[in-house]
Amino acid sequence: MIEIADCQSSEGILQKEIAKRQQISVKYLDYIVSALKLKGLIRNVGGRGSGYVLARPSVEITMLDIYTAFESVLVVQCISDESFCRRSTLCCKANLYWKQFHKQFVEMLSSRNLEQIMQETKEDCALCD
């Protein structure tokens, strides 16, 4: 997402370029791109084989949006499905912890957007140059 957001070209960035920069296979990137497109976070500029751009401004894309393109935020099943564990409706001491953990995790991911992550990345990378 950072590679796509960082691209200044109106033509977008090609998948093979992202794979090269991130040192990952194009095949693995296919999975990533597919999930991001399905979630509505990126889009092709033109038809098949064209570059990718963000579907909306980076400041509007939270880390929760990106995370949930690949994974459920569900930390443990009992906090979302009480029928999963018969103890979840009783006094389960661990249940409260997991509910708090889940809430904090979602809040953390929701509180950061792609633009913020890009700025921090630029600052960190500047230290390495």
Secondary structure as a PSIPRED ss2 file (coil, helix, strand):
# PSIPRED VFORMAT (PSIPRED V4.0)

   1 M C   1.000  0.000  0.000
   2 I H   0.000  1.000  0.000
   3 E H   0.000  1.000  0.000
   4 I H   0.000  1.000  0.000
   5 A H   0.000  1.000  0.000
   6 D H   0.000  1.000  0.000
   7 C C   1.000  0.000  0.000
   8 Q C   1.000  0.000  0.000
   9 S C   1.000  0.000  0.000
  10 S C   1.000  0.000  0.000
  11 E C   1.000  0.000  0.000
  12 G C   1.000  0.000  0.000
  13 I E   0.000  0.000  1.000
  14 L C   1.000  0.000  0.000
  15 Q H   0.000  1.000  0.000
  16 K H   0.000  1.000  0.000
  17 E H   0.000  1.000  0.000
  18 I H   0.000  1.000  0.000
  19 A H   0.000  1.000  0.000
  20 K H   0.000  1.000  0.000
  21 R H   0.000  1.000  0.000
  22 Q H   0.000  1.000  0.000
  23 Q C   1.000  0.000  0.000
  24 I C   1.000  0.000  0.000
  25 S C   1.000  0.000  0.000
  26 V H   0.000  1.000  0.000
  27 K H   0.000  1.000  0.000
  28 Y H   0.000  1.000  0.000
  29 L H   0.000  1.000  0.000
  30 D H   0.000  1.000  0.000
  31 Y H   0.000  1.000  0.000
  32 I H   0.000  1.000  0.000
  33 V H   0.000  1.000  0.000
  34 S H   0.000  1.000  0.000
  35 A H   0.000  1.000  0.000
  36 L H   0.000  1.000  0.000
  37 K H   0.000  1.000  0.000
  38 L H   0.000  1.000  0.000
  39 K C   1.000  0.000  0.000
  40 G C   1.000  0.000  0.000
  41 L C   1.000  0.000  0.000
  42 I E   0.000  0.000  1.000
  43 R E   0.000  0.000  1.000
  44 N E   0.000  0.000  1.000
  45 V C   1.000  0.000  0.000
  46 G C   1.000  0.000  0.000
  47 G C   1.000  0.000  0.000
  48 R C   1.000  0.000  0.000
  49 G C   1.000  0.000  0.000
  50 S C   1.000  0.000  0.000
  51 G C   1.000  0.000  0.000
  52 Y E   0.000  0.000  1.000
  53 V E   0.000  0.000  1.000
  54 L E   0.000  0.000  1.000
  55 A C   1.000  0.000  0.000
  56 R C   1.000  0.000  0.000
  57 P C   1.000  0.000  0.000
  58 S H   0.000  1.000  0.000
  59 V H   0.000  1.000  0.000
  60 E H   0.000  1.000  0.000
  61 I C   1.000  0.000  0.000
  62 T E   0.000  0.000  1.000
  63 M H   0.000  1.000  0.000
  64 L H   0.000  1.000  0.000
  65 D H   0.000  1.000  0.000
  66 I H   0.000  1.000  0.000
  67 Y H   0.000  1.000  0.000
  68 T H   0.000  1.000  0.000
  69 A C   1.000  0.000  0.000
  70 F C   1.000  0.000  0.000
  71 E C   1.000  0.000  0.000
  72 S C   1.000  0.000  0.000
  73 V C   1.000  0.000  0.000
  74 L C   1.000  0.000  0.000
  75 V C   1.000  0.000  0.000
  76 V C   1.000  0.000  0.000
  77 Q H   0.000  1.000  0.000
  78 C H   0.000  1.000  0.000
  79 I H   0.000  1.000  0.000
  80 S C   1.000  0.000  0.000
  81 D C   1.000  0.000  0.000
  82 E H   0.000  1.000  0.000
  83 S H   0.000  1.000  0.000
  84 F H   0.000  1.000  0.000
  85 C C   1.000  0.000  0.000
  86 R H   0.000  1.000  0.000
  87 R H   0.000  1.000  0.000
  88 S H   0.000  1.000  0.000
  89 T H   0.000  1.000  0.000
  90 L C   1.000  0.000  0.000
  91 C C   1.000  0.000  0.000
  92 C C   1.000  0.000  0.000
  93 K H   0.000  1.000  0.000
  94 A H   0.000  1.000  0.000
  95 N H   0.000  1.000  0.000
  96 L H   0.000  1.000  0.000
  97 Y H   0.000  1.000  0.000
  98 W H   0.000  1.000  0.000
  99 K H   0.000  1.000  0.000
 100 Q H   0.000  1.000  0.000
 101 F H   0.000  1.000  0.000
 102 H H   0.000  1.000  0.000
 103 K H   0.000  1.000  0.000
 104 Q H   0.000  1.000  0.000
 105 F H   0.000  1.000  0.000
 106 V H   0.000  1.000  0.000
 107 E H   0.000  1.000  0.000
 108 M H   0.000  1.000  0.000
 109 L H   0.000  1.000  0.000
 110 S H   0.000  1.000  0.000
 111 S C   1.000  0.000  0.000
 112 R C   1.000  0.000  0.000
 113 N E   0.000  0.000  1.000
 114 L H   0.000  1.000  0.000
 115 E H   0.000  1.000  0.000
 116 Q H   0.000  1.000  0.000
 117 I H   0.000  1.000  0.000
 118 M H   0.000  1.000  0.000
 119 Q H   0.000  1.000  0.000
 120 E H   0.000  1.000  0.000
 121 T H   0.000  1.000  0.000
 122 K H   0.000  1.000  0.000
 123 E H   0.000  1.000  0.000
 124 D H   0.000  1.000  0.000
 125 C H   0.000  1.000  0.000
 126 A H   0.000  1.000  0.000
 127 L H   0.000  1.000  0.000
 128 C H   0.000  1.000  0.000
 129 D C   1.000  0.000  0.000
